[in-house]
Amino acid sequence: MRAVVTVIGKDNVGILHKVSGICADMGANVIEVTQSVLQDMFAMIMLVDITGMENDFSEMVDRMTELGEKLGLSIHTMHEDIFNSMHTI
């Protein structure tokens, strides 16, 4: 099972470190990351393997949301099945 994490907001030092740190703390493995900085705006999409997670997925969602609020970023975390359903015509 995998999840998709998106991050958008003003660029700051350590965003990737903090987001991937939550993944590591919860036993989720970062599979792939793409990020871009456009002037002072940061955008990232991260694909995460959540098969080995030690906690409930909803806890990861809550922790990512809290981090986003703390850093002034929009962080959305969703299960891959939901992501694929949303993007299927």
VOGUDO-940382 format. One record per residue: residue number from 1; residue in one letter; x, y negated, z of N, C-alpha, C, O in turn. Coordinates in Angstrom, 1 decimal, padded with zeros to 4 digits, m for minus. Example, Ala and Ser with C-alpha at 12.3 -4.5 7.8 and 13.67 -1.06 7.14 Angstrom:
R   num   residuo     n_c1     n_c2     n_c3    ca_c1    ca_c2    ca_c3     c_c1     c_c2     c_c3     o_c1     o_c2     o_c3
R     1         a    013.2    005.7    007.8    012.3    004.5    007.8    013.2    003.3    007.8    014.2    003.3    008.5
R     2         s    012.8    002.2    007.1    013.7    001.1    007.1    012.9    000.0    007.9    013.4   m001.1    008.0
***
This chain:
R   num   residuo     n_c1     n_c2     n_c3    ca_c1    ca_c2    ca_c3     c_c1     c_c2     c_c3     o_c1     o_c2     o_c3
R     1         m    000.8    001.2    000.0    000.0    000.0    000.0    000.9   m001.2    000.0    002.0   m001.3    000.6
R     2         r    000.4   m002.2   m000.7    001.2   m003.5   m000.8    000.3   m004.7   m000.5   m000.9   m004.6   m000.6
R     3         a    001.0   m005.8   m000.3    000.3   m007.1    000.0    001.0   m008.1   m000.8    002.1   m008.0   m001.2
R     4         v    000.2   m009.2   m001.1    000.7   m010.4   m001.8    000.7   m011.5   m000.9   m000.4   m011.9   m000.3
R     5         v    001.8   m012.2   m000.7    001.9   m013.4    000.1    002.3   m014.6   m000.8    003.2   m014.5   m001.5
R     6         t    001.4   m015.6   m000.7    001.7   m016.8   m001.5    002.0   m018.0   m000.5    001.3   m018.1    000.5
R     7         v    003.0   m018.8   m000.9    003.3   m020.0    000.0    003.4   m021.2   m001.0    004.1   m021.2   m002.0
R     8         i    002.8   m022.3   m000.6    002.8   m023.5   m001.3    002.9   m024.7   m000.4    002.2   m024.7    000.6
R     9         g    003.8   m025.6   m000.6    003.8   m026.8    000.2    005.1   m027.6    000.0    005.9   m027.3   m000.9
R    10         k    005.4   m028.5    000.9    006.6   m029.3    000.8    007.8   m028.5    001.2    007.7   m027.7    002.1
R    11         d    008.8   m028.6    000.4    010.0   m027.8    000.6    010.7   m028.2    001.9    010.9   m029.3    002.2
R    12         n    011.2   m027.1    002.6    011.9   m027.3    003.8    012.9   m026.2    003.9    012.8   m025.1    003.2
R    13         v    014.0   m026.3    004.7    015.0   m025.3    004.9    014.4   m024.1    005.6    013.7   m024.3    006.7
R    14         g    014.6   m022.9    005.2    014.2   m021.7    005.9    012.9   m021.1    005.7    012.5   m020.2    006.5
R    15         i    012.1   m021.6    004.7    010.8   m021.1    004.5    010.8   m019.6    004.2    010.1   m018.8    004.8
R    16         l    011.7   m019.2    003.2    011.8   m017.8    002.9    012.2   m016.9    004.1    011.7   m015.8    004.3
R    17         h    013.2   m017.5    004.8    013.7   m016.8    006.0    012.6   m016.5    007.0    012.4   m015.4    007.6
R    18         k    011.7   m017.5    007.3    010.7   m017.4    008.3    009.6   m016.5    007.8    009.1   m015.7    008.6
R    19         v    009.2   m016.5    006.6    008.1   m015.7    006.1    008.6   m014.2    006.0    007.9   m013.3    006.4
R    20         s    009.8   m014.0    005.5    010.4   m012.6    005.4    010.7   m012.1    006.9    010.7   m010.9    007.1
R    21         g    010.9   m013.0    007.8    011.2   m012.6    009.2    009.9   m012.0    009.8    010.0   m011.0    010.6
R    22         i    008.8   m012.5    009.5    007.5   m012.0    010.0    007.3   m010.6    009.4    006.9   m009.6    010.1
R    23         c    007.6   m010.5    008.1    007.5   m009.1    007.5    008.4   m008.1    008.2    008.0   m007.0    008.5
R    24         a    009.7   m008.5    008.4    010.6   m007.6    009.1    010.2   m007.2    010.5    010.2   m006.1    010.9
R    25         d    009.7   m008.2    011.2    009.2   m008.0    012.6    008.1   m006.9    012.6    007.9   m006.2    013.6
R    26         m    007.3   m006.9    011.5    006.1   m006.1    011.5    006.3   m004.7    010.8    005.4   m003.9    010.7
R    27         g    007.5   m004.5    010.3    007.9   m003.3    009.6    007.4   m003.3    008.1    007.3   m002.2    007.6
R    28         a    007.2   m004.4    007.6    006.8   m004.5    006.2    008.1   m004.8    005.3    008.9   m005.6    005.8
R    29         n    008.2   m004.2    004.2    009.4   m004.3    003.3    009.1   m005.3    002.2    008.2   m005.0    001.4
R    30         v    009.9   m006.3    002.0    009.8   m007.2    000.9    010.3   m006.5   m000.3    011.5   m006.1   m000.4
R    31         i    009.4   m006.3   m001.3    009.8   m005.7   m002.6    010.3   m006.6   m003.6    011.3   m006.4   m004.3
R    32         e    009.6   m007.7   m003.8    010.0   m008.7   m004.8    009.5   m010.1   m004.4    008.5   m010.3   m003.8
R    33         v    010.4   m011.1   m004.8    010.1   m012.5   m004.5    010.4   m013.3   m005.7    011.4   m013.1   m006.4
R    34         t    009.5   m014.2   m006.0    009.8   m015.3   m006.9    009.4   m016.6   m006.3    008.4   m016.8   m005.6
R    35         q    010.3   m017.6   m006.4    010.1   m018.9   m005.8    010.6   m019.9   m006.7    011.5   m019.7   m007.6
R    36         s    010.1   m021.1   m006.5    010.5   m022.3   m007.3    010.3   m023.5   m006.5    009.4   m023.6   m005.7
R    37         v    011.2   m024.5   m006.8    011.1   m025.8   m006.1    011.0   m026.8   m007.3    011.8   m026.9   m008.1
R    38         l    009.8   m027.5   m007.3    009.5   m028.5   m008.3    009.6   m029.9   m007.5    008.6   m030.2   m006.8
R    39         q    010.6   m030.6   m007.8    010.9   m031.8   m007.0    010.9   m031.5   m005.6    011.9   m030.9   m005.1
R    40         d    009.9   m031.9   m004.8    010.0   m031.6   m003.4    008.9   m030.6   m003.0    008.6   m030.4   m001.8
R    41         m    008.3   m029.9   m004.0    007.3   m028.9   m003.7    007.8   m027.5   m003.9    008.5   m027.1   m004.8
R    42         f    007.5   m026.6   m002.9    008.0   m025.2   m002.8    006.8   m024.3   m003.2    005.7   m024.5   m002.7
R    43         a    007.1   m023.3   m004.0    006.1   m022.3   m004.4    006.7   m021.0   m004.4    007.8   m020.8   m004.9
R    44         m    006.0   m020.0   m003.8    006.6   m018.6   m003.7    005.5   m017.6   m003.7    004.4   m017.8   m003.2
R    45         i    005.8   m016.5   m004.4    004.9   m015.3   m004.4    005.8   m014.2   m004.0    006.9   m014.0   m004.5
R    46         m    005.3   m013.4   m003.0    006.1   m012.3   m002.4    005.2   m011.0   m002.5    004.1   m011.1   m002.1
R    47         l    005.8   m009.9   m003.0    005.1   m008.7   m003.0    005.8   m007.8   m001.8    007.0   m007.7   m001.8
R    48         v    004.9   m007.3   m001.0    005.4   m006.7    000.3    004.8   m005.3    000.4    003.6   m005.1    000.2
R    49         d    005.6   m004.3    000.7    005.2   m002.9    001.0    004.8   m002.9    002.4    005.6   m003.1    003.3
R    50         i    003.5   m002.6    002.7    003.0   m002.6    004.0    002.7   m001.2    004.6    002.1   m001.0    005.6
R    51         t    003.2   m000.2    003.8    002.9    001.2    004.2    003.5    001.5    005.6    002.9    002.2    006.4
R    52         g    004.7    001.0    005.9    005.4    001.3    007.2    005.1    000.4    008.3    005.8    000.4    009.3
R    53         m    004.1   m000.5    008.1    003.8   m001.5    009.2    003.4   m000.8    010.5    002.7    000.2    010.5
R    54         e    003.9   m001.4    011.6    003.6   m000.9    012.9    002.3   m001.5    013.5    001.8   m000.9    014.4
R    55         n    001.9   m002.6    012.9    000.7   m003.3    013.5   m000.4   m003.3    012.4   m000.2   m002.9    011.3
R    56         d   m001.6   m003.8    012.8   m002.7   m003.9    011.9   m002.4   m005.0    010.9   m001.8   m006.0    011.2
R    57         f   m002.8   m004.8    009.7   m002.6   m005.8    008.6   m003.2   m007.2    009.0   m002.6   m008.2    008.6
R    58         s   m004.3   m007.2    009.7   m004.9   m008.5    010.0   m004.0   m009.3    010.9   m004.1   m010.5    010.9
R    59         e   m003.2   m008.6    011.7   m002.2   m009.4    012.6   m001.2   m010.1    011.7   m000.8   m011.2    012.0
R    60         m   m000.8   m009.4    010.6    000.2   m010.1    009.7   m000.4   m011.3    009.1    000.2   m012.3    009.0
R    61         v   m001.7   m011.1    008.6   m002.4   m012.3    008.0   m002.5   m013.4    009.0   m002.2   m014.6    008.6
R    62         d   m002.8   m013.1    010.3   m002.9   m014.2    011.3   m001.6   m014.9    011.5   m001.5   m016.1    011.7
R    63         r   m000.5   m014.1    011.6    000.8   m014.6    011.9    001.3   m015.5    010.7    001.9   m016.6    010.9
R    64         m    001.0   m015.1    009.5    001.4   m015.9    008.3    000.6   m017.2    008.3    001.1   m018.3    008.0
R    65         t   m000.7   m017.1    008.6   m001.5   m018.3    008.6   m001.0   m019.3    009.7   m001.0   m020.5    009.5
R    66         e   m000.7   m018.8    010.9   m000.2   m019.6    012.0    001.1   m020.3    011.6    001.3   m021.5    011.9
R    67         l    002.0   m019.5    010.9    003.3   m020.1    010.4    003.0   m021.2    009.5    003.6   m022.3    009.5
R    68         g    002.1   m021.0    008.5    001.7   m022.0    007.6    001.2   m023.3    008.2    001.6   m024.4    007.9
R    69         e    000.4   m023.2    009.2   m000.1   m024.3    010.0    001.0   m025.0    010.7    001.1   m026.3    010.7
R    70         k    001.9   m024.3    011.3    003.0   m024.9    012.0    004.0   m025.7    011.1    004.5   m026.7    011.4
R    71         l    004.2   m025.1    009.9    005.1   m025.8    008.9    004.5   m026.7    007.9    005.2   m027.3    007.1
R    72         g    003.2   m026.8    008.0    002.4   m027.7    007.0    002.4   m027.1    005.6    002.5   m027.8    004.6
R    73         l    002.3   m025.7    005.5    002.3   m025.0    004.3    001.0   m024.3    004.1    000.3   m024.0    005.1
R    74         s    000.6   m024.0    002.9   m000.5   m023.1    002.6    000.1   m021.7    002.4    000.7   m021.4    001.4
R    75         i   m000.2   m020.8    003.4    000.3   m019.4    003.2   m000.9   m018.5    003.2   m001.7   m018.4    004.2
R    76         h   m001.1   m017.7    002.1   m002.2   m016.8    002.0   m001.6   m015.4    001.9   m000.7   m015.1    001.1
R    77         t   m002.2   m014.5    002.6   m001.7   m013.1    002.6   m002.9   m012.2    002.4   m003.9   m012.2    003.1
R    78         m   m002.8   m011.4    001.3   m004.0   m010.5    001.0   m003.5   m009.2    000.5   m002.4   m009.0   m000.1
R    79         h   m004.3   m008.2    000.8   m004.0   m006.8    000.4   m004.0   m006.8   m001.2   m004.8   m007.5   m001.8
R    80         e   m003.1   m006.0   m001.7   m003.0   m005.9   m003.2   m004.4   m005.6   m003.9   m004.7   m006.1   m004.9
R    81         d   m005.1   m004.7   m003.3   m006.4   m004.3   m003.9   m007.4   m005.5   m004.0   m008.1   m005.6   m005.0
R    82         i   m007.4   m006.4   m003.0   m008.2   m007.6   m003.0   m007.7   m008.5   m004.1   m008.4   m009.1   m004.9
R    83         f   m006.4   m008.7   m004.1   m005.7   m009.5   m005.1   m006.1   m009.1   m006.5   m006.5   m009.9   m007.4
R    84         n   m005.9   m007.8   m006.8   m006.2   m007.2   m008.1   m007.7   m007.4   m008.5   m008.0   m007.7   m009.6
R    85         s   m008.6   m007.2   m007.5   m010.0   m007.3   m007.8   m010.4   m008.8   m008.1   m011.2   m009.0   m009.0
R    86         m   m009.7   m009.7   m007.5   m010.0   m011.1   m007.7   m009.5   m011.5   m009.1   m010.1   m012.5   m009.7
R    87         h   m008.6   m010.8   m009.7   m007.9   m011.2   m010.9   m008.3   m010.3   m012.1   m007.6   m010.2   m013.1
R    88         t   m009.3   m009.5   m011.9   m009.8   m008.6   m013.0   m011.1   m009.1   m013.5   m012.0   m009.5   m012.8
R    89         i   m011.1   m009.2   m014.8   m012.3   m009.7   m015.5   m013.2   m008.6   m015.9   m014.3   m008.8   m016.5
***
